[in-house]
């Protein structure tokens, strides 16, 4: 393929799936395991060296800024060998062209080894580690394929990461079970030395027959999904603990993103941004999708081995996808807190507004409660930051 100049002014991220949707676990709430059904012969769902090189070349070349971030995601990323990732680093150096390259890798931690930790530390990789709090809550949903709990393996992974000096963030799912225990949940992460924490609320739609779906067929959510009231209560309780003890010491992504919106600057969390569509996903075979949460046939943009990556990312279909974020019911447009969430993620817009318009976020009640609860403190923080 010929070289090209990308017409972007906004950073663009494409999440890589080097092992597709394959995973060694079978978490009950996982939204990605089902994606293996999009492709035949799941055991062969691995990214080829040829695709990796072409992606690396194009991805670096299309970026509008000097810093380039590679995000490795799954499925489970560590089903690919260290030799694959060492080769990825060689390709990044080959095509860097003056860019500064960073890497982050998402993992469940159960396959981590001392050798992996040496690699991660020596190359400055950031690890996003999935852990859902103390053992009873984690093991309730995050189980291996034989039904066994995995908490002890993840705690072992944390010990290794810390011992090797590897940077890591906790990726904590908030669900119907653990959401009722916010103080204990938050204290657990402080006790294990976590200083960077991302909460992800589980909202997974169901068909009446029990299958997870996308689009207009969505009617209800899975039993694991957090309720709107739970989500609001959880955020308020954790916020109070953080405000009293941990401002400047523990970084909670949602709180940081809320403050960013108070300041009128780009938040670090795409679901809280004014518009989305700048964080795409690429499957093991080069298929590019609009978003990691929209890996459905209707959101497949094409294959980068057939069209340049920049063409797919900047396509009319992707621009149309971006409008999902900005299309809001009147109830949202009149809300005093719309500027803080912008309707949150389109995947969670499952409800109708009070006027019967579609597109109200399932978690709206919870977010509104949190924004009201935190408003005075956030406004004061924003004034202090702006005045520096």
C-alpha positions as CSV (number, residue, x, y, z in Angstrom):
1,X,0.0,0.0,0.0
2,X,1.2,3.5,-0.7
3,X,2.1,6.0,2.0
4,X,-0.4,8.7,2.9
5,X,-1.0,11.8,5.1
6,X,-3.9,11.5,7.5
7,X,-6.4,14.4,7.6
8,X,-6.7,14.3,11.4
9,X,-6.3,17.0,14.1
10,X,-7.7,14.8,16.9
11,X,-5.7,11.9,18.3
12,X,-7.0,8.6,17.0
13,X,-6.7,5.3,18.9
14,X,-7.3,1.8,17.4
15,X,-7.5,-0.9,20.0
16,X,-5.7,-4.1,18.8
17,X,-7.1,-7.6,19.4
18,X,-4.0,-9.8,18.8
19,X,-5.8,-12.9,19.9
20,X,-9.3,-11.9,18.8
21,X,-12.0,-12.7,21.4
22,X,-10.2,-15.7,22.7
23,X,-9.8,-15.8,26.5
24,X,-8.8,-18.4,29.2
25,X,-11.6,-17.2,31.4
26,X,-15.4,-17.2,31.1
27,X,-16.5,-14.1,33.1
28,X,-20.3,-14.1,33.3
29,X,-20.7,-10.5,32.3
30,X,-18.1,-10.4,29.5
31,X,-19.3,-8.5,26.4
32,X,-16.6,-9.7,24.1
33,X,-16.4,-13.5,24.3
34,X,-19.4,-13.7,22.0
35,X,-17.5,-11.9,19.3
36,X,-15.7,-15.1,18.4
37,X,-18.9,-16.2,16.7
38,X,-18.3,-13.5,14.1
39,X,-15.5,-15.6,12.7
40,X,-14.9,-19.3,12.0
41,X,-12.3,-21.5,13.7
42,X,-11.8,-19.6,16.9
43,X,-8.5,-21.4,17.7
44,X,-6.9,-19.7,14.7
45,X,-7.9,-16.2,15.8
46,X,-4.4,-14.8,16.0
47,X,-3.0,-11.7,14.3
48,X,-0.4,-12.4,11.6
49,X,3.1,-10.8,11.6
50,X,2.2,-9.3,8.2
51,X,-0.9,-7.6,9.5
52,X,0.9,-6.4,12.6
53,X,3.6,-4.8,10.5
54,X,1.2,-3.1,8.1
55,X,-0.9,-1.8,11.0
56,X,2.1,-0.5,12.8
57,X,3.3,1.4,9.7
58,X,-0.1,3.0,8.9
59,X,-1.1,3.6,12.5
60,X,2.0,5.6,13.3
61,X,1.9,7.5,10.0
62,X,-1.7,8.7,10.5
63,X,-1.3,10.2,13.9
64,X,-1.4,14.0,14.2
65,X,0.7,14.3,17.3
66,X,4.2,13.1,18.2
67,X,3.0,10.7,20.9
68,X,1.5,7.4,19.7
69,X,-0.2,4.9,22.0
70,X,-0.6,1.3,21.1
71,X,-3.4,-0.4,23.1
72,X,-3.4,-4.2,23.3
73,X,-6.8,-5.7,24.3
74,X,-8.8,-8.9,24.1
75,X,-10.1,-11.4,24.8
76,X,-6.9,-12.1,26.8
77,X,-3.8,-10.5,25.3
78,X,-1.4,-12.8,27.0
79,X,-2.6,-15.8,25.0
80,X,-0.1,-14.4,22.5
81,X,3.5,-15.2,23.3
82,X,6.2,-12.7,24.4
83,X,7.9,-13.2,21.1
84,X,4.9,-11.6,19.4
85,X,5.1,-8.5,21.5
86,X,8.9,-8.3,21.2
87,X,8.4,-8.3,17.4
88,X,5.8,-5.6,17.9
89,X,8.4,-3.4,19.6
90,X,10.9,-4.0,16.8
91,X,8.3,-2.9,14.3
92,X,7.5,0.2,16.3
93,X,11.1,1.2,16.3
94,X,11.3,0.5,12.6
95,X,8.4,2.9,11.7
96,X,8.7,5.4,14.6
97,X,10.0,8.2,12.4
98,X,10.6,10.5,15.3
99,X,7.4,9.6,17.2
100,X,7.3,8.7,20.9
101,X,5.7,5.3,21.2
102,X,3.9,4.1,24.3
103,X,2.2,0.8,25.0
104,X,-0.6,-0.3,27.3
105,X,-1.9,-3.9,27.7
106,X,-5.2,-5.1,29.2
107,X,-5.1,-8.4,31.0
108,X,-6.9,-10.6,33.5
109,X,-3.5,-11.3,35.1
110,X,-3.8,-15.1,35.3
111,X,-1.1,-15.8,32.7
112,X,1.4,-13.3,34.1
113,X,4.9,-14.7,34.7
114,X,8.3,-13.3,36.0
115,X,9.5,-13.2,32.4
116,X,6.4,-11.1,31.4
117,X,7.1,-8.7,34.2
118,X,10.7,-8.2,33.1
119,X,9.5,-7.4,29.6
120,X,6.8,-5.0,30.8
121,X,9.1,-3.2,33.2
122,X,12.1,-3.0,30.8
123,X,9.9,-1.5,28.0
124,X,7.8,0.8,30.2
125,X,4.5,-0.8,29.4
126,X,1.4,0.2,31.4
127,X,-0.8,-2.7,32.5
128,X,-4.6,-2.5,32.9
129,X,-5.4,-5.3,35.3
130,X,-9.0,-6.6,35.7
131,X,-9.9,-7.1,39.3
132,X,-13.4,-6.7,40.9
133,X,-12.5,-6.2,44.5
134,X,-12.2,-8.7,47.4
135,X,-12.3,-12.4,46.7
136,X,-16.1,-13.1,47.2
137,X,-17.1,-10.4,44.8
138,X,-14.4,-11.0,42.2
139,X,-14.9,-14.8,42.1
140,X,-18.7,-14.5,41.8
141,X,-18.4,-13.6,38.1
142,X,-14.7,-13.7,37.1
143,X,-14.2,-17.5,36.8
144,X,-12.1,-19.8,34.7
145,X,-13.5,-22.1,32.1
146,X,-13.9,-24.9,34.7
147,X,-15.8,-22.7,37.0
148,X,-13.0,-22.0,39.4
149,X,-12.3,-18.6,41.0
150,X,-9.4,-16.5,39.8
151,X,-8.9,-13.9,42.6
152,X,-5.8,-15.7,44.1
153,X,-4.1,-15.6,40.6
154,X,-4.8,-11.9,40.1
155,X,-3.5,-11.1,43.6
156,X,-0.3,-13.1,42.7
157,X,-0.1,-11.0,39.5
158,X,-0.3,-7.8,41.5
159,X,2.5,-9.0,43.8
160,X,4.7,-9.7,40.8
161,X,3.9,-6.4,39.1
162,X,4.8,-4.5,42.2
163,X,8.0,-6.5,42.8
164,X,9.2,-5.8,39.3
165,X,8.2,-2.1,39.4
166,X,5.6,-2.4,36.6
167,X,3.1,0.4,36.3
168,X,-0.5,-0.9,36.6
169,X,-4.0,0.4,36.8
170,X,-7.0,-1.4,38.2
171,X,-9.9,-2.0,35.9
172,X,-12.8,-2.7,38.3
173,X,-16.2,-3.7,37.1
174,X,-19.1,-2.5,39.2
175,X,-22.0,-4.9,39.0
176,X,-25.2,-5.9,40.8
177,X,-23.3,-7.7,43.5
178,X,-20.4,-5.4,44.5
179,X,-22.2,-2.1,44.0
180,X,-23.9,-2.4,47.3
181,X,-20.6,-2.3,49.2
182,X,-18.8,0.9,47.9
183,X,-16.7,1.7,51.0
184,X,-15.4,-1.8,51.4
185,X,-14.8,-2.0,47.6
186,X,-12.8,1.2,47.5
187,X,-10.9,0.4,50.6
188,X,-9.8,-2.9,49.1
189,X,-8.0,-1.1,46.3
190,X,-6.3,1.3,48.7
191,X,-5.2,-1.6,50.8
192,X,-3.5,-3.3,47.8
193,X,-1.7,-0.1,46.9
194,X,-3.7,0.8,43.9
195,X,-3.4,4.5,43.0
196,X,-5.1,4.5,39.6
197,X,-8.6,3.1,39.4
198,X,-11.1,2.8,36.7
199,X,-14.7,1.9,37.4
200,X,-16.7,0.3,34.6
201,X,-20.4,-0.2,35.3
202,X,-21.9,-3.3,33.8
203,X,-24.8,-2.6,31.6
204,X,-25.5,-5.5,29.3
205,X,-28.8,-5.7,27.3
206,X,-30.8,-8.8,26.9
207,X,-33.4,-10.1,24.5
208,X,-36.4,-11.7,26.0
209,X,-34.9,-15.0,24.9
210,X,-31.7,-14.3,26.9
211,X,-29.2,-13.4,24.1
212,X,-27.1,-10.3,24.2
213,X,-27.8,-7.9,21.3
214,X,-27.3,-4.5,19.9
215,X,-29.6,-2.1,18.2
216,X,-33.3,-1.5,18.6
217,X,-34.1,-5.0,19.9
218,X,-32.7,-4.3,23.4
219,X,-35.4,-4.6,26.1
220,X,-33.8,-5.4,29.5
221,X,-30.4,-5.9,31.1
222,X,-28.7,-9.0,32.4
223,X,-28.9,-10.0,36.1
224,X,-25.2,-8.9,36.5
225,X,-25.9,-5.4,35.4
226,X,-25.8,-2.6,38.0
227,X,-29.0,-0.7,38.6
228,X,-29.1,3.1,38.0
229,X,-29.8,3.7,41.7
230,X,-27.0,1.4,42.8
231,X,-24.6,3.2,40.4
232,X,-25.5,6.6,41.9
233,X,-25.2,5.4,45.5
234,X,-21.9,3.7,44.7
235,X,-20.4,6.8,43.1
236,X,-21.5,9.1,45.9
237,X,-20.2,6.9,48.6
238,X,-16.8,6.3,47.0
239,X,-16.6,10.0,46.1
240,X,-17.1,11.0,49.8
241,X,-14.3,8.6,50.9
242,X,-12.0,9.9,48.1
243,X,-12.8,13.6,48.9
244,X,-12.1,13.1,52.6
245,X,-8.8,11.2,52.3
246,X,-7.4,10.7,48.9
247,X,-7.6,13.8,46.6
248,X,-4.2,14.0,44.9
249,X,-3.2,10.5,46.1
250,X,-5.7,8.1,44.4
251,X,-6.8,8.9,40.8
252,X,-10.3,7.7,40.0
253,X,-10.8,8.0,36.3
254,X,-14.5,9.0,36.4
255,X,-13.8,11.7,39.0
256,X,-10.9,13.1,37.0
257,X,-13.1,13.1,33.9
258,X,-15.9,14.9,35.7
259,X,-13.5,17.6,36.8
260,X,-12.2,17.9,33.2
261,X,-15.7,18.6,32.0
262,X,-16.2,21.2,34.8
263,X,-13.1,22.8,33.4
264,X,-14.2,22.5,29.8
265,X,-11.3,20.4,28.7
266,X,-11.2,17.0,27.0
267,X,-11.8,14.3,29.6
268,X,-9.7,11.1,29.6
269,X,-12.8,8.9,29.5
270,X,-14.4,8.7,26.0
271,X,-17.9,8.0,27.4
272,X,-17.8,11.4,29.1
273,X,-16.6,13.3,26.1
274,X,-18.7,15.6,24.0
275,X,-18.2,13.3,21.0
276,X,-16.8,9.9,20.4
277,X,-15.6,7.9,17.4
278,X,-11.9,8.4,18.0
279,X,-11.4,5.0,19.7
280,X,-11.8,2.2,17.3
281,X,-11.1,-1.6,17.5
282,X,-9.3,-3.9,15.1
283,X,-9.8,-7.6,15.1
284,X,-7.1,-10.2,14.6
285,X,-7.8,-10.4,10.8
286,X,-7.7,-6.6,10.1
287,X,-11.4,-5.9,10.4
288,X,-11.9,-2.4,11.8
289,X,-15.0,-1.6,13.9
290,X,-16.3,1.8,15.1
291,X,-15.7,1.0,18.8
292,X,-14.8,-1.9,21.0
293,X,-18.3,-1.9,22.4
294,X,-19.8,-1.9,18.9
295,X,-18.2,-4.9,17.3
296,X,-21.2,-5.9,15.4
297,X,-21.6,-6.5,11.6
298,X,-23.4,-3.2,11.1
299,X,-20.5,-1.3,12.6
300,X,-17.7,-3.0,10.6
301,X,-16.0,-0.3,8.6
302,X,-13.9,-2.6,6.4
303,X,-10.6,-4.4,6.5
304,X,-7.3,-2.5,6.6
305,X,-5.6,-5.0,4.3
306,X,-8.1,-3.9,1.6
307,X,-8.4,-0.2,2.4
308,X,-5.9,2.1,4.2
309,X,-6.5,2.4,7.9
310,X,-6.9,6.2,7.6
311,X,-9.6,5.8,5.0
312,X,-11.6,3.6,7.3
313,X,-11.1,5.7,10.4
314,X,-12.1,8.9,8.5
315,X,-14.9,7.3,6.5
316,X,-18.4,8.7,6.2
317,X,-19.7,5.7,8.1
318,X,-17.4,6.5,11.1
319,X,-18.5,10.1,11.0
320,X,-22.0,8.9,11.1
321,X,-21.2,6.8,14.1
322,X,-19.9,9.9,15.9
323,X,-23.4,11.5,15.6
324,X,-24.7,8.7,18.0
325,X,-23.1,10.6,20.8
326,X,-24.6,14.0,19.9
327,X,-28.1,12.8,19.3
328,X,-29.9,13.3,22.6
329,X,-33.5,13.4,23.7
330,X,-34.9,16.8,24.8
331,X,-34.7,15.6,28.5
332,X,-30.9,15.4,28.2
333,X,-30.5,18.7,26.3
334,X,-32.4,20.5,29.1
335,X,-30.5,18.8,31.9
336,X,-28.1,21.1,33.8
337,X,-25.6,18.3,34.0
338,X,-25.6,17.4,30.3
339,X,-22.2,19.1,30.0
340,X,-20.7,16.7,32.5
341,X,-21.7,13.4,30.8
342,X,-22.9,14.4,27.3
343,X,-25.3,11.5,27.5
344,X,-22.5,9.0,28.4
345,X,-21.9,6.0,26.2
346,X,-24.3,5.4,23.3
347,X,-24.3,1.7,24.1
348,X,-26.1,2.5,27.4
349,X,-28.9,4.5,25.9
350,X,-31.6,1.9,26.4
351,X,-34.5,3.9,27.9
352,X,-37.1,6.4,26.7
353,X,-37.2,9.9,28.1
354,X,-40.2,11.3,30.1
355,X,-41.6,12.5,26.8
356,X,-41.2,9.1,25.1
357,X,-38.1,9.9,23.1
358,X,-35.6,7.1,22.7
359,X,-32.0,7.4,23.7
360,X,-32.1,8.1,27.4
361,X,-29.1,6.6,29.2
362,X,-29.9,3.6,31.4
363,X,-27.6,5.0,34.1
364,X,-29.0,8.6,33.9
365,X,-30.6,8.5,37.3
366,X,-27.3,7.4,38.9
367,X,-25.2,9.9,37.1
368,X,-27.5,12.8,37.9
369,X,-27.4,11.8,41.6
370,X,-23.6,11.8,41.5
371,X,-23.3,15.1,39.7
372,X,-25.7,16.8,42.1
373,X,-23.8,15.3,45.1
374,X,-20.3,16.3,43.9
375,X,-21.2,19.7,42.3
376,X,-20.0,22.0,45.0
377,X,-16.7,20.3,45.5
378,X,-16.1,19.9,41.8
379,X,-16.9,23.6,41.2
380,X,-14.4,24.6,43.9
381,X,-11.7,22.3,42.5
382,X,-12.3,23.7,39.0
383,X,-11.9,27.3,40.4
384,X,-8.7,26.4,42.1
385,X,-7.3,24.6,39.0
386,X,-8.3,27.4,36.7
387,X,-6.8,30.0,39.0
388,X,-3.3,28.4,39.0
